Amino acid sequence: MLETTIEFVKPAVAKPDTERWSVAQIAALFELPFSDLIYRAQSVHRQHFDPNAVQISTLLSIKTGGCSEDCGYCPQSARYHTGVENEELMALNDVVSAARAAKESGASRFCMGAAWRGPKQRDLEPVLKMIEEVKALGLETCATLGMLKEGQAEQLKEAGLDYYNHNLDTAPEYYGEVISTRTYQDRLETLDRVRDVGINVCCGGIVGMGESRNQRAGLLAQLANMEQPPESVPINLLTQVEGTPLSGTDALDPFEFVRTIAAARITMPQSYVRLSAGRERMSDELQALCFIAGANSIFYGEKLLTTGNPDVSADQALFAKLGIKPEQH
């Protein structure tokens, strides 16, 4: 009976490599019986990755607070009263020390985030030095600095940047409910600049912001249908921070989050799918389901920019229970 069911649903949601995923096809994935969806996602995952290895990244806020944007989820916006202070750019030595500690804890990638709409040249120059120094430690480097102007991606590439993170956040039709200070096209243009110079793209979104299931499917369609899908796809669960417009939003059902992970794995079979923000509120059982559904990357460490994250010992204990090992760089 199970085989018959799987064969029956496949034609409605199958996608040859030469075709694009429609929103309707991805929405159909979300509608599958849970066990069928997980089976399909795990099958796809095993074709491309070691099912018991997880890539580990550490994220450090090198410039916190004071951002001029109005992203409705973000405690770093200067427009909201969240208790996050506007801080100066971190010193080079402090960043390198944090990167060294991350490597010693098992991270293979070090991500540096700055709360800017986009970096001015005077902002970018010290960050370039940070990238060079972190790269010299033997870590993969990643940065999220906001929108990039012409010529800035080239400088990041020359400094040794491996990944640039710039999320789409949500589907185009829901984007205006969350952000008004930059357009969807602005985000796509930064991603094009990054891709054009040969830096790997880290791009995903946030779920649980009040969007519909169809809009979650729309976000995945945007990502999967890029000319080259992102090498890394962070799936964030909204972390509600008092003082932000999205504080008080109805919480997303945990099974819906797992379905989103599974649909991301199926539609982007060769991308790393990362459990990102919101993990500190997830049970071990929920995280285990996400790994089974195809998640194979996490952020490691006690903090994600300004919000909490499980500590390293908790993650190591969970990995031991599940027989998961950190992927080696």
C-alpha positions, 0 to 999 in steps of 0.5 A, a space after each residue: 500500500 505504501 509503494 502505491 501511495 508514493 507512486 501515486 503522488 510523485 507525478 504531481 510534484 516531480 521536477 526534472 532537472 531541466 524544469 522550474 519548480 512552480 509554487 503549486 508543485 511545492 505546495 503539493 509537497 507540503 500537502 503530502 502525508 507526513 511520512 511520505 514527505 519525510 521519506 522522499 526528503 530523506 531519499 533525496 538527501 542520501 543521494 547527495 550527502 552523508 546522512 549522518 554528517 552536519 556542517 557547523 557554522 558559527 555566527 558572530 555579530 561584528 557590528 551590532 544595532 543601529 540599523 536604519 532598515 525597518 525589517 519587522 523581525 529585527 531587534 537591531 533596527 534603530 526604529 524599534 525599542 528592543 534594548 539592543 544598543 548601537 555598538 561600534 565595529 569589533 576590533 580585529 583581534 577580538 574577531 580573530 579570537 572568536 574565530 579561533 574559539 569557534 574552530 576549536 569547538 568544531 566549527 568549519 565556517 565562521 560567519 560575520 554579521 554587521 547591522 548595516 543597510 549596506 557597507 560604506 567603503 570605510 566600513 568595508 576595509 576593516 572587514 576585508 582584513 577580518 576575512 583575511 585573518 579568519 581565512 588564515 585560520 583554516 576556516 571557511 569565511 562568510 559575511 552578511 553586511 547588507 546590500 552591496 554596491 558595485 565593486 564591493 563583491 569583488 573586494 570581498 572575493 579578493 579578501 578570501 570570502 567563501 560565502 555571502 549571506 543575503 536572505 530573501 526572507 519570504 515570498 515576493 507577495 508577502 515581503 511588503 508586510 515585513 519590510 519597506 526600506 528595501 525592495 525584493 529586487 534590491 536583494 536579488 541584485 546583491 545576490 547577482 553581484 555575489 554570484 557574478 564574482 564567484 562567491 558562494 551564495 547563502 540565502 534563505 528566509 524566515 518562517 512563522 512571520 504570519 505568512 501562509 503555507 502557499 507563501 512558504 512554498 513561494 519563498 522556496 520556489 524563488 530559491 530553487 529556481 535561481 539559475 544556480 540555487 544557493 549553496 547554503 539555505 538557512 531556514 530561520 524560525 521567527 524569534 519574537 523579540 519584544 518591541 519589534 512589529 512581529 512580536 506576538 505573531 502566532 507561533 508556527 506549528 512545529 510539524 509545518 517547520 519540518 515540512 518546510 525543511 523537507 520541501 527545501 531539501 527536495 527542491 534544492 537537493 545539492 544545497 546545505 539546508 541550515 537550521 538557523 534562528 529559533 533553534 534554542 526553542 526547539 526540542 531535541 525531538 524536533 531537531 532530530 526530525 529536521 535532520 531526518 527531513 534533510 537539514 544538514 547544517 547548523 549554527 553553533 554557539 550561544 548566540 545568533 547575532 543578538 538572540 539565543 542559541 543552544 550552547 555547544 555542549 547541548 549540541 554535542 550531546 544531541 549529536 551523540 544521541 543521534 550518531 551525527 558527526 560534524 562535517 570536516 572542512 
